[in-house]
Amino acid sequence: ALFAKYRRTGDIAIRNILITHNLRLVCNVVKKYKASYKSDSDFIKDIFQAGNVGLMRAVDYFDVEKGYKFSTYAYCCIEREIIKLIDNSDVIRIAPDKKRKIYNLNKAIEELCQILGREPTKEELVNFLEISIEELEDMYKLMMLSRTRKKEKIGTPGENIKCELGGII
């Protein structure tokens, strides 16, 4: 009913109500990306902001008459904005399947940390993910590259990631 009223009147107060009542949806979508970027709290804030922009766009363009649930439509809009932000933040374009591998590696590390009560070893990660040690090394290199932002340089002191990028990407 609120969406129909907002579409008819364009009342900003109704728009604000719709946005504030659906902010938890943004939090649920952001949770999916939080593990990958937990060391960079500023970037997590940026992800939340992108999610909020997606929610605002969803409220503005949602059409009740098409028969979809708002949460389904908003989820797609929120995720689209977050993915756009993440894609634009990479120094080097990393393919989506590689980003998924990085995400899975971060999830595995987090899960093993909870189970073991410490950081997992490479052997434990290899067994947990059922991959080879070479694949794990490549995933670590990709993870280091993906954390490198435009304002940072590849190969910062303390990180030995100077390698052949073509082989990794």
Salt bridges, closest charged atoms under 4 A:
ASP40 OD2 - ARG149 NH2 2.65
ASP60 OD1 - ARG15 NE 2.78
GLU79 OE2 - LYS32 NZ 2.25
GLU81 OE2 - ARG57 NH1 2.37
GLU81 OE2 - LYS84 NZ 3.36
ASP87 OD1 - ARG93 NH1 3.80
ASP87 OD1 - LYS99 NZ 2.55
ASP90 OD2 - LYS99 NZ 3.02
GLU110 OE1 - LYS38 NZ 3.82
GLU124 OE2 - ARG118 NH2 2.72
GLU137 OE2 - LYS122 NZ 2.75
